[in-house]
Amino acid sequence: MKMGGEEKPAIRLAGDTGLIIEFGQGIDPGVNAKVRAMAGAVKTNTLRGVTEIIPTYCSLLLIYDPLITRPGKLVSAIERIENTLERTGTEPCKVVEIPVCYGGEFGPDIENVEKSANFCREDVIRFHSEPEYLIYMIGFTPGFPFLGGLNKKLFTPRLKTPRMSVPEGSVGIANNQTGMYPIASPGGWQIIGRTPLKLFAPQRKNPFLYKAGDKIKFIPISRKEYTRLKIKEEN
């Protein structure tokens, strides 16, 4: 079905308390912009009974209280909101700079990326730190950003055997994506560096440094600078 010359989003049930709104497929900035616009519009309209709004790459999951609302009612409200998305747009994004110490003890898999791309280390670091990466979604662990825009030359498959524990602050590559581990957790991404910043701090007024829709810019730093910033973060 089409609406206003464009494909109407598909809406389907997700269990007995969820509703999924799908705007497309794959990793696409235009599709993700619609997801974020819908998420913002749903928050603004405060749909009664909706308890959680979860954006992903190309869809939005709404969790609702079945004692307060029902799917049919939500679908009608969503369709009304969808007609206004072109006028409301998305929130302006901010660019968050993330210092990263590449290689060595902080990037045990950077050689894998070098071999996969047939690059020297300096080129891997340069190609990885050049873009401003769009945060398509947050998930997996608190504050883990799934970033789009990795240079195709750096495409590197995940590790064949995931690690039981990846250190907090690690920066990695998995296929055509890059991301960061805000907390220590299992993971199979190729780890190429680490940031000294505290990406997730529950005690802060704003526990996260960024949100979906923001952009990340990696800034290469030395081991000495890493140590200085790490001490600053901990004090």
N, C-alpha and C positions, 0 to 999 in steps of 0.2 A: 504494500500500500504506500501511496505517496501523499505528502502534505505540503502545499506551497511549493511544488516543483522538486521537493527533496524527499528522500526516503524517510518514511515515518519510522521512529524507533520501535523495535520489537519489545513487547512487554510480556513477561511470563512469570509463572509462580516459581518460587524457590522454597520448597518445603511448605509448612503450614503457617509460617510467620514472616516470609520473605517475598519480595517482588524484585525481579531483575529488569532493568531497562537497558536494552542493547542498541548502541548507535552505529556499530560496524564491527569490523574484524581487524586483528593485527595491531601493530604499533604505528599509529598515525597521529600526528599532532592536531590535525583538523578534527578527527573523531574525538580525541581526548579533550579538546577544547569544548565540545558539546557536552561531554560527560561532566566536566567541571562547571559549565554553565548551568546544567540541570541540577547539580548538587547545590550550587549557590541559590538557585531559584527555589528549590524545595525547602532549604533552610529559611529563606526569606518569607515564604508563604506559610511556614509552620504547619505542615499537614498534621491534623489531629490523629494521634495514634502511632505516628512514626517515631520510633525510639532510637534508630541509628541509620546513618547515611554513609555508605562505603563506596567510594569511587575506585574503579580499576582502569586498565588501559582503555577499554572501549565500552564499558558498561557501568551501571550504577546499581548497587544493591541497597534496597530499602528494607529495614527490619521493622515490623509493626506489631502492635499489641492486638491480637484477634478479639479481645474483649471490648476494644474501643472502636475499631474500624474493620472494614472487610476489603478484599481485593478489588471488587467492582467499584467501590467508592474511590479507592486510591487511583485506579486506572483513569477514571473520569477526571480527577484532579490533575493527574500527571499530563493527560492530553491537553488540558486547558493551559497548563504551565508551559508545555512544549511549544505551543503556538506563540509564546512571548519571548522565547530564547533569543531570537535574532535581535530583539530590542534591548534585552538586559545584558547580554554578553557575559564575559568572565572578568574576575577581579584582575587588576594589573599584577604582573608577577614581579618578584624581586630576584636579584642575582646574589646568591650566597657564596662567598669565597671560602674554599676549604683547603688549607695548607696540607700538603702531602709529602712525606719523605719516601721516595721510591727506592725499591731494591733492598739489598742487604738483608738483615734480619727481619725487616718490616715487609719485604716483598719477595718471599721465597719462590714464587712462581713466575717472576718477571722473565726468567730465562725461557720458560715455555712460550711466552708471548713473543719473545725475540725470535725464537726458532720458527714458530707458526707464521709470523709475519715476514720473516727473513729481514729483520731490522736490527740495528745496533741498539743498545740501551737508550742512548740519547734520543734516538728517533721515536722509540716507544713512549718515552716520557713526554716528548714534544707533541706527538699526535694525540696522546691521552689528555694532556692538559690544555690543548688549544680550544676545544669547543666550550660553549655554554650548554650544559645538558638540561633538558626539560625533565622535571620530576613527573612522571606519568602517574605513579601511584606509590603509596606507602604501605608496606605489609611485611609478612614473614616474621619479623620481630619488631618491637616498638621503634619506629623511626627509620626502618630500612627503606631507602629510596630506590625505586627502580627507574633508572635514567635512560633516556633515549638520545640518540645522536652520536653514538660511538663511531669513530672512523672505521669504515668497512675493512681497512687494511689490518686492523687490530683484532678481527674476529678470531677468537680462540675457544675451542670446546671446553666445557667444564672438566674438572678433574674426574678421572675414571673412578676413583675411590674418594668420596667426600671425607673431610676432616671431622673428627669428633668435636673439635673446638677451634673456632677461628677467633683470634684476639679482637677485643673491642677496638674500633677505629680503623679496622682493616679496609682497604680499597681493593676491589677485585673486578675481574672480567669474566663473563660467562656467555659464550656465543657472541651475539651482537649487542649485548648490554653491559653496562658497568654500574656499580653500586657500592655502598658502604655498609659495614656491620656496626651499628650503634652499640651493641652489647656482644659479649662473647657468646657464640652459639655454634652449632654444627653448620657445615656448609661445604659446597663443592665448587665454589668459584675460584678462579686463578688469582691468587693474592699478589698484587704488584706493589703495594705500598701501604702506608698507615698515616692517619691524621692524628695529631695530638689533641684535637678538639673533643670536647665531651658532646657527642651528637645527641644523646638522650640523657637528661638529668631530671628525674621526677621532682627534685627539690626546688628547681628553678620555677619562676613565675610562668615562663614559657618553656616547658620541658624539651621541646624540639626547636632546632635552629631553622627549620624550613617546613614547607607543607607542599602537598601536591599542587602543581601549577607553577611553583617557583623554579628557578634555574640554579644549577650548581656549576661553579667554575673552580677547577682544581689549580692550586698554586704550588709548584715544586719548591721544596725547601731542603736545606741541608740537615744532617744528623744533629748538628749543634743547635740549629734553630728549632728543630723538633723538641729537643730536651728543654730549651728555654720556654717554649710555649706550653709544654706538658707541665712543667713546674708552675707556671702561671695559672693554668687551668685547675690545678689541684689545691691552690692556695686561695 
